[in-house]
Amino acid sequence: MEKVKDMTKGSSTKLILNFALPLILANLGQQLYMVIDAMIVGRGVGVKALAAVGATDWTYWLVLWVIQALTQGFSTCIAQYFGEKNLKDLKCSIAISVELCIGFGILLIILGVSMASPMLKLLDTPQNIYQGACSYLITMFSGTMIVMAFNMAASILRALGNGRTPMIAMAIAAILNILLDLLLVIVCNLGIIGAAVATLIAQLVAFLYCFIALSKISMIRLKRKDWKWKPVVVKKLCNMGLPLGLQHVMIAVGGMILQSTINEQGFLFVAGFTATNKVYGLLESSAVALGYAVTTYTAQNYGAGLKKRICQGIKSSVIIGILMSICISAFMIIFGKHILSLFISASDYGAEDALKIAYHLLFIMSSLLSSLYLLHIFRNLLQGMGNAIAPMVSGLVEFFMRVLIATIFIKIAGQPILFFAETSAWIGAALVSIIAAIWKLKTYQTS
């Protein structure tokens, strides 16, 4: 099994594709967690239970995205040191990243568990689904350290050019999650709590698999001296990780405000949006994977000082991203209704209305999916080049687009405008990221 991959040599297109494809499968596996949870909960427990899980989406994503942003920011620095062939600071950055993740993980658990109930009330969660949503959210927040550990381990592997191990880890975890969902939700009748526990156990197994793989890479075996804080490394890690974390906080807060407005439309509207949001994970997973590939490729070449290769890589990534988005959009538009019906039992009250709402949202998202792929490509290009400020600005644009639609535009255009909240956020943030990336590339090329 290939342990590391130097992306400073060879065909840019081939390297990015070879790196992205395993990550696409890995992300699909991770999204499969959420999809299977929703399918089993929606069809095995009911539409109200599905709505309860959906009502927690943005609140949980607030923590999950902070975890992913921090670990991705830290891993960008690791990839740059790897491309620079700076083994000393590479090992130091890994050690300090682990220590920072432990500290942030404890903080997120305390904040998440204590704020779960107040946040759901603040978001006007319908009373008939409030208790289930609160129980699910507290269970998921309690397992934050598990999620943090897996994301950090997977991020380190990706920074070293290894996308295959996280893919295998997620494949194993996905199968385990399916079995545990059936056992805990259906057989043991634990409802949505069982679905949350199944997800956390599966994530733990995924982490252990990645940890074993990391322990076999001799070049990053840590010694006592590597755990000592080196100010320049700590500063670099924080300069990348913290702005990205703040960026995702803003995105999630904007989404929570939007969720509050969605909650006011009734539980059938919430259930319809929930079903599509689970499929949305499948829409976005390839974009996220391609973005990770862009970050690792760019960071390694940036560390090595190879300017032309970065430009070659971004051209290849744009072509790959647009082709991917077109294929996925066509598939979802054609087969979307059949996929969404897996989440909603036809025998439930209001199921037909919920399904109609879900497909309408899915059609709009699918039609404008290319903007989401461009957003991930150019935002991750900036991150790979060590620029965390411009991505944060694009996150701010996402925040404002969702908030404007949820608080102002809905009063003008009514309920239908909510279907365009996500796509408007994508387009606005993508434009900011593209403009910033073009400027960064021009100034970098002439530096």
C-alpha positions as semicolon CSV with decimal commas, in nm:
position;residue;x (nm);y (nm);z (nm)
1;M;0,000;0,000;0,000
2;E;0,135;0,341;-0,096
3;K;0,204;0,539;0,221
4;V;0,290;0,885;0,083
5;K;0,280;1,059;-0,256
6;D;0,504;1,340;-0,377
7;M;0,282;1,562;-0,599
8;T;0,563;1,795;-0,709
9;K;0,650;1,565;-1,001
10;G;0,451;1,411;-1,285
11;S;0,132;1,495;-1,476
12;S;-0,088;1,744;-1,289
13;T;-0,411;1,600;-1,427
14;K;-0,315;1,242;-1,348
15;L;-0,198;1,329;-0,997
16;I;-0,512;1,523;-0,913
17;L;-0,742;1,255;-1,056
18;N;-0,556;0,971;-0,887
19;F;-0,569;1,158;-0,558
20;A;-0,929;1,278;-0,590
21;L;-1,094;0,951;-0,696
22;P;-1,019;0,761;-0,372
23;L;-1,129;1,068;-0,177
24;I;-1,453;1,082;-0,374
25;L;-1,523;0,723;-0,275
26;A;-1,422;0,801;0,084
27;N;-1,652;1,104;0,100
28;L;-1,933;0,905;-0,055
29;G;-1,882;0,654;0,221
30;Q;-1,894;0,929;0,482
31;Q;-2,209;1,074;0,330
32;L;-2,351;0,723;0,325
33;Y;-2,355;0,746;0,704
34;M;-2,598;1,035;0,693
35;V;-2,799;0,894;0,405
36;I;-2,849;0,555;0,570
37;D;-2,934;0,716;0,903
38;A;-3,199;0,926;0,730
39;M;-3,337;0,636;0,526
40;I;-3,370;0,404;0,825
41;V;-3,505;0,676;1,051
42;G;-3,744;0,814;0,788
43;R;-3,884;0,481;0,676
44;G;-3,834;0,281;0,994
45;V;-3,943;0,539;1,252
46;G;-4,140;0,800;1,055
47;V;-4,150;1,141;0,891
48;K;-4,147;1,321;1,228
49;A;-3,829;1,141;1,327
50;L;-3,674;1,233;0,991
51;A;-3,772;1,596;1,050
52;A;-3,619;1,578;1,400
53;V;-3,285;1,466;1,257
54;G;-3,308;1,731;0,985
55;A;-3,378;2,005;1,240
56;T;-3,032;1,939;1,387
57;D;-2,843;1,962;1,057
58;W;-2,707;2,316;1,070
59;T;-2,649;2,307;1,446
60;Y;-2,441;1,990;1,419
61;W;-2,268;2,112;1,103
62;L;-2,154;2,415;1,305
63;V;-1,931;2,182;1,508
64;L;-1,854;1,933;1,231
65;W;-1,741;2,201;0,987
66;V;-1,521;2,365;1,251
67;I;-1,355;2,027;1,302
68;Q;-1,306;1,977;0,928
69;A;-1,180;2,333;0,880
70;L;-0,928;2,313;1,164
71;T;-0,790;1,976;1,053
72;Q;-0,778;2,084;0,689
73;G;-0,598;2,405;0,783
74;F;-0,344;2,215;0,992
75;S;-0,292;1,957;0,718
76;T;-0,225;2,232;0,464
77;C;0,080;2,334;0,668
78;I;0,184;1,968;0,692
79;A;0,159;1,933;0,313
80;Q;0,368;2,246;0,261
81;Y;0,644;2,114;0,489
82;F;0,626;1,781;0,305
83;G;0,666;1,953;-0,032
84;E;0,950;2,159;0,112
85;K;1,116;1,834;0,234
86;N;1,139;1,993;0,582
87;L;1,113;1,675;0,790
88;K;1,184;1,845;1,124
89;D;0,898;2,095;1,101
90;L;0,677;1,833;0,934
91;K;0,693;1,612;1,244
92;C;0,659;1,910;1,476
93;S;0,349;2,034;1,289
94;I;0,188;1,689;1,317
95;A;0,253;1,672;1,692
96;I;0,126;2,024;1,761
97;S;-0,179;1,964;1,538
98;V;-0,272;1,665;1,753
99;E;-0,235;1,870;2,071
100;L;-0,444;2,154;1,929
101;C;-0,713;1,909;1,816
102;I;-0,739;1,762;2,166
103;G;-0,782;2,109;2,317
104;F;-1,038;2,224;2,060
105;G;-1,219;1,888;2,081
106;I;-1,275;1,923;2,457
107;L;-1,395;2,281;2,411
108;L;-1,638;2,183;2,135
109;I;-1,786;1,901;2,346
110;I;-1,853;2,139;2,636
111;L;-2,003;2,408;2,413
112;G;-2,201;2,164;2,198
113;V;-2,367;1,968;2,479
114;S;-2,447;2,280;2,684
115;M;-2,586;2,473;2,385
116;A;-2,784;2,195;2,213
117;S;-3,119;2,266;2,376
118;P;-3,097;2,649;2,371
119;M;-2,995;2,646;2,004
120;L;-3,290;2,429;1,900
121;K;-3,527;2,660;2,086
122;L;-3,363;2,964;1,929
123;L;-3,419;2,809;1,586
124;D;-3,793;2,765;1,656
125;T;-3,776;2,386;1,621
126;P;-4,135;2,253;1,600
127;Q;-4,248;2,122;1,937
128;N;-4,350;1,780;1,804
129;I;-3,992;1,706;1,694
130;Y;-3,796;1,907;1,955
131;Q;-3,725;1,629;2,205
132;G;-3,599;1,385;1,943
133;A;-3,381;1,653;1,784
134;C;-3,230;1,749;2,120
135;S;-3,147;1,388;2,214
136;Y;-2,985;1,325;1,874
137;L;-2,780;1,643;1,893
138;I;-2,648;1,581;2,246
139;T;-2,547;1,226;2,151
140;M;-2,358;1,346;1,844
141;F;-2,187;1,630;2,032
142;S;-2,077;1,388;2,304
143;G;-1,877;1,198;2,041
144;T;-1,699;1,506;1,905
145;M;-1,354;1,379;2,003
146;I;-1,406;1,067;1,791
147;V;-1,498;1,277;1,488
148;M;-1,203;1,510;1,553
149;A;-0,961;1,215;1,577
150;F;-1,073;1,063;1,248
151;N;-1,065;1,393;1,058
152;M;-0,715;1,474;1,186
153;A;-0,579;1,130;1,102
154;A;-0,736;1,137;0,755
155;S;-0,611;1,494;0,695
156;I;-0,253;1,400;0,781
157;L;-0,268;1,107;0,538
158;R;-0,409;1,332;0,264
159;A;-0,138;1,593;0,329
160;L;0,120;1,321;0,262
161;G;-0,053;1,234;-0,066
162;N;-0,233;0,923;0,063
163;G;-0,602;0,935;-0,027
164;R;-0,640;0,557;-0,046
165;T;-0,628;0,479;0,326
166;P;-0,910;0,721;0,424
167;M;-1,116;0,566;0,141
168;I;-1,072;0,215;0,279
169;A;-1,139;0,337;0,633
170;M;-1,467;0,494;0,526
171;A;-1,569;0,186;0,327
172;I;-1,523;-0,034;0,636
173;A;-1,703;0,220;0,853
174;A;-1,992;0,253;0,605
175;I;-2,060;-0,120;0,610
176;L;-2,038;-0,125;0,989
177;N;-2,270;0,175;1,012
178;I;-2,536;0,000;0,803
179;L;-2,526;-0,307;1,025
180;L;-2,533;-0,102;1,345
181;D;-2,821;0,113;1,217
182;L;-3,029;-0,195;1,151
183;L;-2,937;-0,341;1,489
184;L;-2,978;-0,033;1,707
185;V;-3,262;0,150;1,530
186;I;-3,480;-0,139;1,408
187;V;-3,396;-0,442;1,624
188;C;-3,318;-0,267;1,954
189;N;-3,577;0,005;1,885
190;L;-3,347;0,289;1,996
191;G;-3,479;0,527;1,730
192;I;-3,268;0,825;1,629
193;I;-3,039;0,779;1,930
194;G;-2,940;0,442;1,786
195;A;-2,859;0,609;1,454
196;A;-2,631;0,860;1,629
197;V;-2,450;0,589;1,826
198;A;-2,403;0,383;1,508
199;T;-2,243;0,679;1,332
200;L;-2,000;0,746;1,618
201;I;-1,892;0,382;1,647
202;A;-1,831;0,369;1,272
203;Q;-1,621;0,688;1,290
204;L;-1,415;0,535;1,571
205;V;-1,336;0,232;1,358
206;A;-1,239;0,460;1,068
207;F;-1,001;0,652;1,296
208;L;-0,836;0,333;1,423
209;Y;-0,773;0,215;1,068
210;C;-0,612;0,548;0,973
211;F;-0,409;0,555;1,294
212;I;-0,263;0,212;1,221
213;A;-0,165;0,331;0,872
214;L;0,001;0,643;1,014
215;S;0,199;0,437;1,266
216;K;0,359;0,246;0,977
217;I;0,503;0,560;0,811
218;S;0,856;0,576;0,948
219;M;0,929;0,931;0,834
220;I;0,665;1,077;1,068
221;R;0,728;0,867;1,378
222;L;0,732;1,120;1,655
223;K;0,987;1,155;1,933
224;R;0,963;1,349;2,259
225;K;1,134;1,655;2,109
226;D;0,872;1,676;1,832
227;W;0,599;1,747;2,090
228;K;0,766;2,066;2,209
229;W;0,587;2,376;2,085
230;K;0,783;2,566;1,823
231;P;0,641;2,923;1,800
232;V;0,688;2,959;1,423
233;V;0,508;2,627;1,359
234;V;0,228;2,705;1,606
235;K;0,176;3,044;1,443
236;K;0,160;2,892;1,095
237;L;-0,088;2,625;1,204
238;C;-0,313;2,877;1,378
239;N;-0,292;3,124;1,089
240;M;-0,434;2,854;0,862
241;G;-0,665;2,663;1,095
242;L;-0,837;2,938;1,293
243;P;-0,953;3,158;0,999
244;L;-1,088;2,848;0,826
245;G;-1,267;2,751;1,146
246;L;-1,416;3,101;1,172
247;Q;-1,517;3,083;0,807
248;H;-1,715;2,766;0,868
249;V;-1,871;2,910;1,185
250;M;-2,007;3,199;0,977
251;I;-2,136;2,961;0,710
252;A;-2,306;2,742;0,970
253;V;-2,457;3,036;1,159
254;G;-2,604;3,165;0,833
255;G;-2,742;2,817;0,772
256;M;-2,890;2,806;1,122
257;I;-3,072;3,134;1,061
258;L;-3,201;2,986;0,737
259;Q;-3,300;2,667;0,923
260;S;-3,500;2,878;1,167
261;T;-3,702;3,021;0,879
262;I;-3,748;2,673;0,730
263;N;-3,870;2,544;1,068
264;E;-4,143;2,808;1,066
265;Q;-4,288;2,649;0,750
266;G;-4,399;2,334;0,937
267;F;-4,262;1,983;0,982
268;L;-4,353;1,864;0,629
269;F;-4,145;2,144;0,479
270;V;-3,864;2,056;0,721
271;A;-3,890;1,687;0,626
272;G;-3,872;1,770;0,254
273;F;-3,564;1,988;0,301
274;T;-3,408;1,721;0,524
275;A;-3,443;1,453;0,258
276;T;-3,276;1,678;-0,001
277;N;-3,004;1,785;0,241
278;K;-2,906;1,421;0,282
279;V;-2,882;1,384;-0,096
280;Y;-2,699;1,718;-0,106
281;G;-2,417;1,546;0,079
282;L;-2,384;1,314;-0,218
283;L;-2,392;1,610;-0,458
284;E;-2,115;1,787;-0,270
285;S;-1,895;1,489;-0,177
286;S;-1,711;1,486;-0,511
287;A;-1,658;1,863;-0,490
288;V;-1,513;1,828;-0,140
289;A;-1,284;1,546;-0,255
290;L;-1,164;1,746;-0,553
291;G;-1,105;2,041;-0,321
292;Y;-0,890;1,828;-0,091
293;A;-0,689;1,713;-0,393
294;V;-0,640;2,075;-0,500
295;T;-0,528;2,173;-0,149
296;T;-0,271;1,892;-0,120
297;Y;-0,142;1,938;-0,476
298;T;-0,117;2,316;-0,437
299;A;0,034;2,305;-0,087
300;Q;0,306;2,059;-0,182
301;N;0,399;2,255;-0,495
302;Y;0,376;2,585;-0,311
303;G;0,614;2,449;-0,047
304;A;0,849;2,339;-0,326
305;G;0,822;2,679;-0,497
306;L;0,685;2,537;-0,825
307;K;0,470;2,819;-0,961
308;K;0,390;2,682;-1,309
309;R;0,271;2,348;-1,172
310;I;0,013;2,524;-0,954
311;C;-0,135;2,696;-1,262
312;Q;-0,138;2,368;-1,453
313;G;-0,313;2,200;-1,163
314;I;-0,590;2,456;-1,135
315;K;-0,667;2,435;-1,509
316;S;-0,696;2,058;-1,483
317;S;-0,911;2,084;-1,171
318;V;-1,160;2,324;-1,332
319;I;-1,210;2,091;-1,629
320;I;-1,249;1,789;-1,401
321;G;-1,489;1,975;-1,171
322;I;-1,718;2,101;-1,445
323;L;-1,741;1,758;-1,609
324;M;-1,814;1,594;-1,273
325;S;-2,086;1,843;-1,185
326;I;-2,260;1,805;-1,522
327;C;-2,271;1,425;-1,490
328;I;-2,396;1,435;-1,130
329;S;-2,656;1,700;-1,212
330;A;-2,798;1,497;-1,499
331;F;-2,816;1,184;-1,283
332;M;-2,995;1,362;-0,998
333;I;-3,246;1,536;-1,225
334;I;-3,338;1,205;-1,389
335;F;-3,334;0,976;-1,084
336;G;-3,381;1,226;-0,801
337;K;-3,744;1,141;-0,723
338;H;-3,661;0,773;-0,687
339;I;-3,368;0,849;-0,456
340;L;-3,570;1,087;-0,239
341;S;-3,850;0,833;-0,204
342;L;-3,605;0,612;-0,013
343;F;-3,617;0,861;0,275
344;I;-3,993;0,907;0,299
345;S;-4,244;0,629;0,356
346;A;-4,540;0,669;0,119
347;S;-4,779;0,555;0,392
348;D;-4,695;0,847;0,622
349;Y;-4,922;1,150;0,648
350;G;-4,807;1,426;0,412
351;A;-4,545;1,208;0,245
352;E;-4,647;1,317;-0,105
353;D;-4,617;1,686;-0,018
354;A;-4,279;1,634;0,151
355;L;-4,148;1,447;-0,153
356;K;-4,266;1,722;-0,388
357;I;-4,086;1,985;-0,179
358;A;-3,772;1,770;-0,168
359;Y;-3,749;1,717;-0,545
360;H;-3,813;2,083;-0,624
361;L;-3,515;2,179;-0,405
362;L;-3,300;1,899;-0,551
363;F;-3,376;2,010;-0,909
364;I;-3,266;2,368;-0,838
365;M;-2,947;2,254;-0,663
366;S;-2,861;2,012;-0,942
367;S;-2,913;2,276;-1,211
368;L;-2,658;2,512;-1,049
369;L;-2,417;2,250;-0,916
370;S;-2,118;2,369;-1,124
371;S;-2,095;2,682;-0,908
372;L;-2,046;2,464;-0,598
373;Y;-1,760;2,273;-0,765
374;L;-1,589;2,594;-0,873
375;L;-1,625;2,728;-0,519
376;H;-1,446;2,426;-0,371
377;I;-1,171;2,431;-0,634
378;F;-1,076;2,798;-0,600
379;R;-1,130;2,819;-0,224
380;N;-0,900;2,521;-0,173
381;L;-0,645;2,664;-0,417
382;L;-0,621;2,970;-0,193
383;Q;-0,587;2,754;0,118
384;G;-0,312;2,548;-0,044
385;M;-0,118;2,867;-0,112
386;G;-0,143;2,965;0,253
387;N;-0,418;3,227;0,212
388;A;-0,688;3,174;0,475
389;I;-0,831;3,527;0,464
390;A;-0,991;3,520;0,117
391;P;-1,171;3,188;0,190
392;M;-1,298;3,349;0,512
393;V;-1,436;3,640;0,309
394;S;-1,611;3,396;0,075
395;G;-1,759;3,231;0,384
396;L;-1,886;3,570;0,493
397;V;-2,057;3,608;0,155
398;E;-2,225;3,268;0,205
399;F;-2,343;3,387;0,546
400;F;-2,495;3,709;0,412
401;M;-2,667;3,540;0,116
402;R;-2,843;3,288;0,341
403;V;-2,934;3,549;0,602
404;L;-3,070;3,795;0,344
405;I;-3,294;3,530;0,192
406;A;-3,409;3,398;0,532
407;T;-3,485;3,738;0,685
408;I;-3,553;3,990;0,407
409;F;-3,617;3,832;0,068
410;I;-3,871;3,586;0,211
411;K;-4,087;3,882;0,313
412;I;-4,079;4,005;-0,047
413;A;-4,096;3,682;-0,250
414;G;-4,247;3,444;0,007
415;Q;-4,174;3,077;0,073
416;P;-4,050;2,990;-0,283
417;I;-3,734;3,202;-0,235
418;L;-3,611;2,953;0,027
419;F;-3,544;2,702;-0,250
420;F;-3,272;2,935;-0,387
421;A;-3,095;3,007;-0,058
422;E;-2,821;2,746;-0,100
423;T;-2,749;2,807;-0,468
424;S;-2,733;3,185;-0,416
425;A;-2,476;3,129;-0,140
426;W;-2,269;2,904;-0,369
427;I;-2,266;3,154;-0,656
428;G;-2,177;3,454;-0,439
429;A;-1,898;3,273;-0,257
430;A;-1,763;3,121;-0,580
431;L;-1,732;3,462;-0,745
432;V;-1,534;3,597;-0,449
433;S;-1,306;3,290;-0,443
434;I;-1,239;3,302;-0,820
435;I;-1,152;3,673;-0,815
436;A;-0,924;3,628;-0,511
437;A;-0,755;3,322;-0,665
438;I;-0,683;3,502;-0,993
439;W;-0,531;3,793;-0,802
440;K;-0,325;3,559;-0,583
441;L;-0,191;3,367;-0,882
442;K;-0,095;3,686;-1,066
443;T;0,088;3,834;-0,768
444;Y;0,254;3,501;-0,693
445;Q;0,375;3,461;-1,052
446;T;0,530;3,808;-1,052
447;S;0,679;3,787;-0,701
